[in-house]
Amino acid sequence: MKLRDIFKPLDDSNFNVYHAKSLLITTLGMFTISYNTTFIAVALPELKKAFGLVAGSPLYVLLGTASFWTAIVGAILFGVTSNFKGRRAVYGYEALLLSLGSLLGAFTQNVYELILTQMLFGLGIGGDFVMSPIVLGEFANKKDRGKLLAFAVGVTGPLGSIASAATLLGLPLIGIHGNLLWRLTLGLGAIIPGSVVYLRRKVPESPRYLVRIKGDMKTFQEVVKQVTNNDLTKAVNAVDKTPVLFYIRKYAKFIAIAGILWFLDHMVNPGGVFEPVLVGESIGVKNTAIFSLVLTLAASIPGGAVSLLLIDRWGRKPLEAVGFAGMAISLVLFAVFKPHLTLSNPITPIVGMLLLGGYHFWHNVGPANISAAGVFNVELTPTKIRGIASGIVVAIDRMGALANSAIFPFLFFNFGLPVAVGVGGALGIIAAIVTLVVLPETKQKSLEESSYEDMWFNVENPQ
């Protein structure tokens, strides 16, 4: 018997009610992360005034990036724990951290307290980026796994951005202004993750974890029955006895590929959390919420729709490469035309938004819905180390977000916006080449096949 045969009922099942329920529970975490991240990005001008911050000062930068630092810790913590204690042992606690970070942030009295609550939120970010793709991917059928992961992370993210920007724009229409505006907007972000803590705690243990790490075939059969409505009568001992360190050495290449592509995704980004402030104002769009809302509705959502249509048909590799190439071309064009777009020219905001819209469209066609959705760290690593590997990959991703938050402003203030954006475009070309040269295709494959876990099945002394 091949290893993939054990999971065939899961892999060959059709999309069903359980998958839909699992998708909903998963997406709400990413919705919250995007809601909060967008809030920080577009509310920085208000927060700067509220706490008397100076743009570019250490406290200002730390406020914008506080969640990135602790997300590194959260990723490693949740990844390692889920690897040795089980997915179910920790799933749901990352949502609790997201909810507490948002709620407590709404009641902070100074910038130091707000930074601390953002750090608490960051622990949840790291945990959710690790746990949600693993839980969703290990239950998913192979035909729809790409779409499920892309929708859960890459498509739901823009919806969170829309909700955050719309809240900041809508509350003033009913008379809410000043500090109450940002406090209420941030506090509302606690509702959704708080509502899914219980649901996530009720998710059954991952079938892959039950078979390959825990060796609990009885519970595995019950879970398969719950997910697919199929009865399994044959019980097979398929515990993976391969040492963890062996797998880590053998799969270091794939872990590095997944991490580097996600890292480069951030490095191509024109400003990251500082994009609405630095780039938006440079093209004459003063309202950061409108800047975010327009780009998300006009570019990110359509790009995500294209990705959903093609990820399980065309494949991960070509979409990732085309996405990076499209991002790069859009940013290079922006860098070329920006010197000719003066703030006194009324068409500058329109042309600038069109060029940036190209970046955001291709970002969601490719990396946002693939590498940044955790597709590669789930599909390229075996069950025995999937938690550890995902923790490492997400930690590298958050380091990329931090690096971009430091390097882009440095280039912006010292060499100008065209150079800062042009460097990102050049890195996009490099990322597209890396994708084409080193990335294997994983579409329509079981996790055991895409990760080559099959080849180690029943191997007593792997070398």
C-alpha positions, 0 to 999 in steps of 0.5 A, spaced: 500 500 500 502 506 498 501 512 503 497 516 499 492 510 498 490 511 506 488 518 505 485 517 498 478 518 501 480 525 503 483 527 497 478 524 492 472 527 496 468 532 493 467 539 496 462 538 501 459 542 507 465 540 512 469 543 507 465 549 507 465 550 514 472 549 515 473 554 510 469 559 514 472 558 520 479 559 517 477 565 513 475 569 519 482 569 522 485 572 515 480 577 515 481 580 522 489 580 520 488 584 514 483 588 518 488 590 523 494 591 518 490 595 514 487 599 520 494 601 522 496 603 515 491 607 514 490 610 521 497 612 522 496 619 520 491 619 526 495 615 531 501 620 529 496 626 531 493 622 537 500 621 541 504 626 538 509 622 534 513 625 529 513 621 522 519 617 521 521 617 528 523 610 532 516 610 536 512 611 529 516 606 525 515 601 531 507 602 532 507 601 524 511 594 525 510 592 532 506 586 530 511 583 525 516 582 531 512 578 535 509 574 529 516 571 528 515 568 535 508 566 534 510 563 528 515 558 531 511 557 538 505 555 534 509 551 529 513 547 533 507 546 538 502 543 533 508 539 530 509 535 537 502 536 541 497 536 535 494 541 531 488 541 535 492 542 541 493 550 539 488 551 534 483 557 536 488 560 541 491 564 535 484 567 534 484 569 542 490 573 541 488 576 535 481 578 539 485 580 545 490 585 541 484 588 538 480 589 544 485 592 549 488 596 543 482 600 543 482 602 550 490 604 550 492 611 553 499 612 550 503 609 544 507 604 548 500 601 550 498 601 543 505 598 541 504 592 546 497 590 544 499 590 537 505 585 539 500 581 542 496 581 536 502 579 532 503 573 536 496 571 533 498 573 526 504 568 527 500 563 529 494 564 524 499 564 518 501 557 521 495 554 523 490 556 518 493 553 512 495 547 515 488 545 518 485 547 512 490 543 507 490 537 511 483 536 511 482 539 503 481 534 497 486 535 492 482 537 487 480 544 490 486 545 495 489 550 492 482 554 491 481 553 498 488 556 501 487 561 496 480 563 498 482 563 506 488 567 506 489 571 499 482 572 497 479 574 504 485 578 506 482 584 501 475 583 504 478 585 511 482 591 508 475 593 505 472 592 512 477 596 515 477 602 510 470 602 510 469 603 517 474 608 518 470 612 512 463 610 514 463 612 522 465 619 521 458 619 517 454 618 523 458 623 527 464 619 530 471 623 529 477 624 533 480 618 538 473 615 538 474 613 531 480 609 531 478 606 538 472 604 535 474 601 529 480 597 532 475 595 537 470 592 532 476 588 529 475 584 536 468 581 534 470 576 529 476 572 532 473 572 538 467 569 535 471 563 532 475 561 538 470 556 540 469 554 533 476 552 532 477 549 539 471 544 536 475 542 530 477 535 530 484 533 530 488 533 523 487 526 519 494 527 517 497 528 524 493 522 527 496 517 522 503 519 521 505 522 528 500 520 533 498 513 530 491 513 532 487 510 526 480 509 530 480 517 531 482 517 524 476 513 521 472 517 525 474 524 522 474 521 515 467 519 516 465 526 519 469 529 513 467 525 507 461 520 510 465 514 508 466 508 512 473 505 513 474 498 515 482 497 514 486 499 519 494 500 517 499 502 522 502 508 518 506 512 524 512 516 521 518 513 524 523 517 520 527 522 525 525 529 525 532 532 524 533 527 517 526 531 514 529 537 516 535 536 513 532 533 507 527 538 506 531 544 508 531 546 500 523 546 500 523 550 506 528 555 504 524 556 497 517 557 501 520 562 505 524 566 500 519 567 495 514 569 501 520 574 503 521 577 496 513 578 496 514 583 501 521 586 498 517 587 492 511 591 496 511 598 495 512 600 502 508 595 506 504 598 512 507 605 510 504 605 502 498 609 504 502 614 507 508 614 503 506 612 496 499 615 496 500 622 499 506 622 493 501 621 488 496 626 491 491 621 494 491 624 501 486 620 504 489 613 506 482 610 507 480 612 500 487 610 497 486 603 500 479 602 499 480 603 491 486 599 490 483 593 494 476 594 490 479 595 483 485 591 483 486 586 489 479 583 488 479 582 481 486 579 481 484 574 487 478 572 482 483 570 477 487 566 481 481 562 484 479 560 477 487 558 475 490 555 481 488 548 480 487 548 473 494 552 470 498 551 477 501 554 482 508 555 479 506 559 473 501 563 477 506 565 482 511 567 476 506 571 472 504 574 478 511 576 480 513 579 473 506 583 473 508 586 479 515 588 477 513 591 470 507 595 474 512 598 479 518 599 473 512 603 469 511 607 476 518 608 477 519 611 469 513 615 469 513 618 476 518 623 475 513 626 470 507 626 474 507 632 479 502 634 484 500 640 480 497 635 475 490 633 476 491 626 472 497 624 477 492 621 482 489 617 476 495 615 473 499 613 479 493 609 482 492 605 475 500 603 475 499 601 483 493 598 481 497 593 476 501 591 482 496 590 486 492 586 481 498 581 479 500 581 487 493 577 488 493 573 481 500 570 484 504 571 490 498 573 495 494 567 493 500 562 493 506 563 497 503 568 502 497 563 503 501 558 505 501 553 499 508 551 499 510 550 506 503 546 506 504 542 500 512 541 499 513 538 506 511 532 510 506 531 515 512 529 520 515 536 520 509 541 517 508 544 523 516 546 524 517 548 517 511 552 517 513 556 523 520 557 519 517 559 513 512 564 516 518 567 521 522 568 514 516 572 511 515 576 517 522 578 517 521 580 510 515 585 512 520 588 517 526 588 512 521 592 507 518 597 512 526 599 514 529 599 507 523 602 503 522 608 507 530 609 507 530 609 499 524 613 499 527 619 503 534 618 501 533 617 493 526 618 492 520 614 490 522 612 483 528 609 486 524 605 492 519 603 487 524 601 482 528 596 486 522 593 488 520 592 481 527 589 480 526 584 486 520 582 482 524 580 476 528 576 480 523 572 484 519 570 478 526 567 475 527 563 482 520 561 481 521 558 474 528 555 476 527 552 483 519 551 484 516 544 483 509 544 481 504 541 486 497 542 483 492 536 483 496 532 487 495 529 494 500 532 500 503 525 500 505 526 493 507 533 492 511 533 498 515 526 496 512 523 503 511 517 499 518 515 498 519 515 505 513 510 507 516 504 510 523 506 510 526 503 516 533 507 516 532 513 511 539 515 508 
